[in-house]
Amino acid sequence: MRVPAQDHGCVSSTLPAGVVTFLFTDVEGSTKLLHELGDAYADALHEHRRLLREAFTAHAGVEVDTQGDAFFVAFGRPSDGGRCGR
């Protein structure tokens, strides 16, 4: 079951309800990577976001928030969250 999201800046308009599994991601060493890649970091970040969003969608994940290279995603079933996190 999905319920409408409250107006708190969620990326998605619907969130899973009931027992929900959360997935948090972050790129370790991203500040160092930014300095090493310079202008190319924007393209790398864009590809990172594209690939992760593709995985979230494939496993019925709902993007709750994103900040920089980090994501907060909710899944209506623990198995979906676990498979996505592999």
N, CA, C and O atoms as a GROMACS GRO file, in nm:
protein
  344
    1MET      N    1   0.084  -0.118   0.000
    1MET     CA    2   0.000   0.000   0.000
    1MET      C    3   0.089   0.124   0.000
    1MET      O    4   0.192   0.128   0.067
    2ARG      N    5   0.048   0.223  -0.074
    2ARG     CA    6   0.122   0.350  -0.078
    2ARG      C    7   0.029   0.462  -0.030
    2ARG      O    8  -0.091   0.460  -0.056
    3VAL      N    9   0.088   0.557   0.039
    3VAL     CA   10   0.012   0.673   0.086
    3VAL      C   11   0.076   0.798   0.030
    3VAL      O   12   0.196   0.800   0.005
    4PRO      N   13  -0.004   0.904   0.011
    4PRO     CA   14   0.055   1.028  -0.039
    4PRO      C   15   0.159   1.082   0.059
    4PRO      O   16   0.141   1.075   0.180
    5ALA      N   17   0.266   1.136   0.006
    5ALA     CA   18   0.370   1.196   0.089
    5ALA      C   19   0.322   1.330   0.142
    5ALA      O   20   0.249   1.403   0.075
    6GLN      N   21   0.364   1.361   0.263
    6GLN     CA   22   0.336   1.493   0.318
    6GLN      C   23   0.424   1.594   0.245
    6GLN      O   24   0.523   1.556   0.181
    7ASP      N   25   0.389   1.719   0.254
    7ASP     CA   26   0.466   1.822   0.186
    7ASP      C   27   0.592   1.853   0.267
    7ASP      O   28   0.596   1.952   0.341
    8HIS      N   29   0.693   1.769   0.254
    8HIS     CA   30   0.819   1.792   0.325
    8HIS      C   31   0.938   1.775   0.231
    8HIS      O   32   1.047   1.739   0.275
    9GLY      N   33   0.916   1.802   0.103
    9GLY     CA   34   1.025   1.801   0.008
    9GLY      C   35   1.061   1.665  -0.046
    9GLY      O   36   1.169   1.649  -0.103
   10CYS      N   37   0.976   1.565  -0.032
   10CYS     CA   38   1.004   1.433  -0.085
   10CYS      C   39   1.014   1.438  -0.237
   10CYS      O   40   0.942   1.515  -0.302
   11VAL      N   41   1.101   1.359  -0.291
   11VAL     CA   42   1.115   1.351  -0.435
   11VAL      C   43   0.992   1.283  -0.494
   11VAL      O   44   0.945   1.322  -0.601
   12SER      N   45   0.940   1.181  -0.426
   12SER     CA   46   0.824   1.107  -0.475
   12SER      C   47   0.697   1.159  -0.411
   12SER      O   48   0.699   1.212  -0.300
   13SER      N   49   0.585   1.143  -0.482
   13SER     CA   50   0.457   1.186  -0.427
   13SER      C   51   0.388   1.076  -0.349
   13SER      O   52   0.289   1.103  -0.281
   14THR      N   53   0.437   0.953  -0.357
   14THR     CA   54   0.380   0.843  -0.280
   14THR      C   55   0.490   0.767  -0.208
   14THR      O   56   0.599   0.746  -0.262
   15LEU      N   57   0.460   0.727  -0.086
   15LEU     CA   58   0.556   0.653  -0.006
   15LEU      C   59   0.494   0.520   0.036
   15LEU      O   60   0.372   0.511   0.050
   16PRO      N   61   0.576   0.417   0.056
   16PRO     CA   62   0.522   0.290   0.105
   16PRO      C   63   0.466   0.308   0.246
   16PRO      O   64   0.511   0.395   0.321
   17ALA      N   65   0.368   0.227   0.281
   17ALA     CA   66   0.309   0.231   0.414
   17ALA      C   67   0.326   0.096   0.481
   17ALA      O   68   0.357  -0.003   0.414
   18GLY      N   69   0.305   0.090   0.611
   18GLY     CA   70   0.319  -0.034   0.684
   18GLY      C   71   0.464  -0.059   0.719
   18GLY      O   72   0.536   0.034   0.756
   19VAL      N   73   0.508  -0.184   0.708
   19VAL     CA   74   0.648  -0.218   0.734
   19VAL      C   75   0.730  -0.168   0.615
   19VAL      O   76   0.707  -0.210   0.501
   20VAL      N   77   0.822  -0.081   0.643
   20VAL     CA   78   0.900  -0.016   0.537
   20VAL      C   79   1.049  -0.039   0.562
   20VAL      O   80   1.095  -0.035   0.676
   21THR      N   81   1.122  -0.063   0.456
   21THR     CA   82   1.268  -0.079   0.463
   21THR      C   83   1.333   0.045   0.404
   21THR      O   84   1.295   0.090   0.296
   22PHE      N   85   1.431   0.099   0.475
   22PHE     CA   86   1.501   0.218   0.429
   22PHE      C   87   1.640   0.181   0.379
   22PHE      O   88   1.706   0.093   0.434
   23LEU      N   89   1.683   0.251   0.275
   23LEU     CA   90   1.818   0.236   0.222
   23LEU      C   91   1.880   0.375   0.215
   23LEU      O   92   1.823   0.467   0.157
   24PHE      N   93   1.996   0.389   0.276
   24PHE     CA   94   2.071   0.514   0.271
   24PHE      C   95   2.201   0.487   0.197
   24PHE      O   96   2.269   0.388   0.224
   25THR      N   97   2.236   0.575   0.104
   25THR     CA   98   2.361   0.559   0.031
   25THR      C   99   2.447   0.684   0.048
   25THR      O  100   2.397   0.793   0.075
   26ASP      N  101   2.577   0.666   0.031
   26ASP     CA  102   2.670   0.779   0.034
   26ASP      C  103   2.799   0.732  -0.033
   26ASP      O  104   2.841   0.618  -0.015
   27VAL      N  105   2.860   0.818  -0.109
   27VAL     CA  106   2.987   0.785  -0.174
   27VAL      C  107   3.099   0.818  -0.076
   27VAL      O  108   3.122   0.934  -0.042
   28GLU      N  109   3.168   0.714  -0.032
   28GLU     CA  110   3.281   0.734   0.058
   28GLU      C  111   3.394   0.803  -0.018
   28GLU      O  112   3.430   0.761  -0.128
   29GLY      N  113   3.449   0.907   0.041
   29GLY     CA  114   3.561   0.978  -0.021
   29GLY      C  115   3.520   1.071  -0.134
   29GLY      O  116   3.602   1.102  -0.221
   30SER      N  117   3.394   1.114  -0.135
   30SER     CA  118   3.347   1.197  -0.248
   30SER      C  119   3.416   1.333  -0.254
   30SER      O  120   3.434   1.387  -0.363
   31THR      N  121   3.453   1.390  -0.141
   31THR     CA  122   3.521   1.520  -0.143
   31THR      C  123   3.658   1.506  -0.209
   31THR      O  124   3.698   1.591  -0.289
   32LYS      N  125   3.728   1.399  -0.176
   32LYS     CA  126   3.859   1.373  -0.239
   32LYS      C  127   3.839   1.349  -0.389
   32LYS      O  128   3.915   1.399  -0.472
   33LEU      N  129   3.735   1.272  -0.422
   33LEU     CA  130   3.706   1.244  -0.562
   33LEU      C  131   3.675   1.373  -0.639
   33LEU      O  132   3.718   1.390  -0.753
   34LEU      N  133   3.601   1.463  -0.577
   34LEU     CA  134   3.571   1.592  -0.639
   34LEU      C  135   3.699   1.667  -0.673
   34LEU      O  136   3.713   1.721  -0.783
   35HIS      N  137   3.793   1.669  -0.580
   35HIS     CA  138   3.920   1.738  -0.604
   35HIS      C  139   4.003   1.669  -0.712
   35HIS      O  140   4.069   1.735  -0.792
   36GLU      N  141   3.998   1.536  -0.714
   36GLU     CA  142   4.075   1.462  -0.814
   36GLU      C  143   4.018   1.476  -0.955
   36GLU      O  144   4.092   1.489  -1.052
   37LEU      N  145   3.884   1.472  -0.965
   37LEU     CA  146   3.820   1.477  -1.097
   37LEU      C  147   3.798   1.619  -1.149
   37LEU      O  148   3.787   1.640  -1.270
   38GLY      N  149   3.792   1.714  -1.060
   38GLY     CA  150   3.768   1.852  -1.102
   38GLY      C  151   3.636   1.865  -1.176
   38GLY      O  152   3.532   1.822  -1.126
   39ASP      N  153   3.639   1.924  -1.293
   39ASP     CA  154   3.517   1.948  -1.371
   39ASP      C  155   3.447   1.819  -1.414
   39ASP      O  156   3.326   1.819  -1.439
   40ALA      N  157   3.521   1.710  -1.424
   40ALA     CA  158   3.463   1.582  -1.464
   40ALA      C  159   3.374   1.521  -1.355
   40ALA      O  160   3.300   1.427  -1.380
   41TYR      N  161   3.382   1.576  -1.232
   41TYR     CA  162   3.302   1.523  -1.121
   41TYR      C  163   3.152   1.536  -1.150
   41TYR      O  164   3.075   1.448  -1.114
   42ALA      N  165   3.111   1.643  -1.214
   42ALA     CA  166   2.969   1.663  -1.243
   42ALA      C  167   2.914   1.549  -1.330
   42ALA      O  168   2.804   1.500  -1.306
   43ASP      N  169   2.991   1.509  -1.431
   43ASP     CA  170   2.948   1.397  -1.516
   43ASP      C  171   2.945   1.266  -1.438
   43ASP      O  172   2.853   1.186  -1.456
   44ALA      N  173   3.044   1.245  -1.352
   44ALA     CA  174   3.048   1.123  -1.271
   44ALA      C  175   2.930   1.118  -1.175
   44ALA      O  176   2.869   1.013  -1.156
   45LEU      N  177   2.897   1.231  -1.114
   45LEU     CA  178   2.783   1.238  -1.022
   45LEU      C  179   2.652   1.213  -1.096
   45LEU      O  180   2.564   1.144  -1.046
   46HIS      N  181   2.640   1.270  -1.214
   46HIS     CA  182   2.519   1.248  -1.295
   46HIS      C  183   2.501   1.099  -1.326
   46HIS      O  184   2.391   1.047  -1.316
   47GLU      N  185   2.609   1.032  -1.365
   47GLU     CA  186   2.602   0.890  -1.397
   47GLU      C  187   2.573   0.808  -1.271
   47GLU      O  188   2.496   0.712  -1.276
   48HIS      N  189   2.633   0.844  -1.161
   48HIS     CA  190   2.606   0.778  -1.032
   48HIS      C  191   2.457   0.785  -0.999
   48HIS      O  192   2.395   0.684  -0.965
   49ARG      N  193   2.401   0.904  -1.009
   49ARG     CA  194   2.258   0.921  -0.979
   49ARG      C  195   2.171   0.842  -1.076
   49ARG      O  196   2.072   0.781  -1.036
   50ARG      N  197   2.206   0.842  -1.203
   50ARG     CA  198   2.127   0.770  -1.303
   50ARG      C  199   2.126   0.621  -1.273
   50ARG      O  200   2.020   0.557  -1.276
   51LEU      N  201   2.243   0.564  -1.246
   51LEU     CA  202   2.252   0.421  -1.219
   51LEU      C  203   2.177   0.381  -1.092
   51LEU      O  204   2.106   0.280  -1.091
   52LEU      N  205   2.192   0.461  -0.986
   52LEU     CA  206   2.122   0.427  -0.862
   52LEU      C  207   1.971   0.441  -0.879
   52LEU      O  208   1.896   0.356  -0.831
   53ARG      N  209   1.926   0.546  -0.945
   53ARG     CA  210   1.781   0.561  -0.966
   53ARG      C  211   1.725   0.446  -1.050
   53ARG      O  212   1.612   0.402  -1.028
   54GLU      N  213   1.803   0.399  -1.144
   54GLU     CA  214   1.761   0.284  -1.224
   54GLU      C  215   1.744   0.161  -1.134
   54GLU      O  216   1.647   0.086  -1.148
   55ALA      N  217   1.838   0.140  -1.043
   55ALA     CA  218   1.830   0.026  -0.950
   55ALA      C  219   1.713   0.042  -0.854
   55ALA      O  220   1.642  -0.055  -0.827
   56PHE      N  221   1.691   0.163  -0.803
   56PHE     CA  222   1.578   0.186  -0.712
   56PHE      C  223   1.446   0.152  -0.781
   56PHE      O  224   1.361   0.084  -0.725
   57THR      N  225   1.432   0.200  -0.903
   57THR     CA  226   1.309   0.176  -0.980
   57THR      C  227   1.290   0.028  -1.007
   57THR      O  228   1.178  -0.023  -0.996
   58ALA      N  229   1.396  -0.042  -1.043
   58ALA     CA  230   1.388  -0.185  -1.074
   58ALA      C  231   1.346  -0.268  -0.954
   58ALA      O  232   1.296  -0.380  -0.970
   59HIS      N  233   1.365  -0.214  -0.832
   59HIS     CA  234   1.332  -0.288  -0.710
   59HIS      C  235   1.219  -0.221  -0.632
   59HIS      O  236   1.207  -0.240  -0.511
   60ALA      N  237   1.136  -0.143  -0.700
   60ALA     CA  238   1.018  -0.079  -0.640
   60ALA      C  239   1.054   0.016  -0.526
   60ALA      O  240   0.977   0.032  -0.432
   61GLY      N  241   1.170   0.078  -0.535
   61GLY     CA  242   1.210   0.176  -0.435
   61GLY      C  243   1.151   0.312  -0.465
   61GLY      O  244   1.128   0.348  -0.580
   62VAL      N  245   1.127   0.388  -0.358
   62VAL     CA  246   1.074   0.524  -0.370
   62VAL      C  247   1.178   0.619  -0.313
   62VAL      O  248   1.213   0.611  -0.195
   63GLU      N  249   1.226   0.707  -0.397
   63GLU     CA  250   1.326   0.805  -0.354
   63GLU      C  251   1.260   0.908  -0.264
   63GLU      O  252   1.171   0.981  -0.306
   64VAL      N  253   1.305   0.913  -0.140
   64VAL     CA  254   1.250   1.006  -0.042
   64VAL      C  255   1.326   1.138  -0.047
   64VAL      O  256   1.265   1.246  -0.043
   65ASP      N  257   1.459   1.130  -0.056
   65ASP     CA  258   1.540   1.251  -0.056
   65ASP      C  259   1.676   1.219  -0.118
   65ASP      O  260   1.719   1.104  -0.120
   66THR      N  261   1.740   1.322  -0.167
   66THR     CA  262   1.878   1.310  -0.213
   66THR      C  263   1.950   1.441  -0.181
   66THR      O  264   1.893   1.550  -0.192
   67GLN      N  265   2.074   1.426  -0.140
   67GLN     CA  266   2.159   1.542  -0.108
   67GLN      C  267   2.297   1.511  -0.163
   67GLN      O  268   2.361   1.416  -0.118
   68GLY      N  269   2.343   1.588  -0.258
   68GLY     CA  270   2.475   1.562  -0.316
   68GLY      C  271   2.480   1.424  -0.378
   68GLY      O  272   2.407   1.396  -0.473
   69ASP      N  273   2.567   1.337  -0.327
   69ASP     CA  274   2.578   1.201  -0.380
   69ASP      C  275   2.501   1.099  -0.295
   69ASP      O  276   2.507   0.979  -0.322
   70ALA      N  277   2.429   1.146  -0.194
   70ALA     CA  278   2.359   1.055  -0.103
   70ALA      C  279   2.211   1.044  -0.138
   70ALA      O  280   2.148   1.140  -0.183
   71PHE      N  281   2.156   0.924  -0.115
   71PHE     CA  282   2.014   0.898  -0.138
   71PHE      C  283   1.950   0.840  -0.012
   71PHE      O  284   2.016   0.772   0.067
   72PHE      N  285   1.823   0.868   0.005
   72PHE     CA  286   1.737   0.807   0.106
   72PHE      C  287   1.620   0.748   0.028
   72PHE      O  288   1.545   0.820  -0.036
   73VAL      N  289   1.606   0.615   0.034
   73VAL     CA  290   1.507   0.543  -0.046
   73VAL      C  291   1.426   0.452   0.046
   73VAL      O  292   1.480   0.394   0.140
   74ALA      N  293   1.296   0.440   0.019
   74ALA     CA  294   1.207   0.353   0.096
   74ALA      C  295   1.154   0.241   0.008
   74ALA      O  296   1.128   0.260  -0.111
   75PHE      N  297   1.138   0.124   0.069
   75PHE     CA  298   1.085   0.006   0.000
   75PHE      C  299   0.969  -0.050   0.081
   75PHE      O  300   0.976  -0.056   0.204
   76GLY      N  301   0.865  -0.092   0.013
   76GLY     CA  302   0.749  -0.149   0.078
   76GLY      C  303   0.771  -0.291   0.126
   76GLY      O  304   0.696  -0.340   0.210
   77ARG      N  305   0.873  -0.358   0.074
   77ARG     CA  306   0.905  -0.495   0.115
   77ARG      C  307   1.054  -0.504   0.146
   77ARG      O  308   1.136  -0.454   0.069
   78PRO      N  309   1.090  -0.566   0.258
   78PRO     CA  310   1.232  -0.579   0.292
   78PRO      C  311   1.313  -0.649   0.183
   78PRO      O  312   1.428  -0.613   0.160
   79SER      N  313   1.253  -0.747   0.116
   79SER     CA  314   1.327  -0.820   0.012
   79SER      C  315   1.365  -0.728  -0.103
   79SER      O  316   1.472  -0.744  -0.162
   80ASP      N  317   1.281  -0.632  -0.137
   80ASP     CA  318   1.314  -0.537  -0.244
   80ASP      C  319   1.431  -0.450  -0.204
   80ASP      O  320   1.522  -0.426  -0.283
   81GLY      N  321   1.429  -0.402  -0.081
   81GLY     CA  322   1.539  -0.319  -0.032
   81GLY      C  323   1.670  -0.397  -0.026
   81GLY      O  324   1.775  -0.344  -0.061
   82GLY      N  325   1.662  -0.522   0.018
   82GLY     CA  326   1.781  -0.605   0.025
   82GLY      C  327   1.840  -0.633  -0.111
   82GLY      O  328   1.962  -0.627  -0.130
   83ARG      N  329   1.754  -0.666  -0.208
   83ARG     CA  330   1.804  -0.693  -0.344
   83ARG      C  331   1.862  -0.568  -0.407
   83ARG      O  332   1.962  -0.575  -0.477
   84CYS      N  333   1.802  -0.455  -0.382
   84CYS     CA  334   1.853  -0.330  -0.440
   84CYS      C  335   1.989  -0.295  -0.381
   84CYS      O  336   2.075  -0.243  -0.452
   85GLY      N  337   2.008  -0.323  -0.253
   85GLY     CA  338   2.133  -0.288  -0.186
   85GLY      C  339   2.251  -0.376  -0.219
   85GLY      O  340   2.363  -0.348  -0.177
   86ARG      N  341   2.229  -0.482  -0.294
   86ARG     CA  342   2.340  -0.573  -0.328
   86ARG      C  343   2.431  -0.515  -0.431
   86ARG      O  344   2.528  -0.579  -0.471
   0.00000   0.00000   0.00000
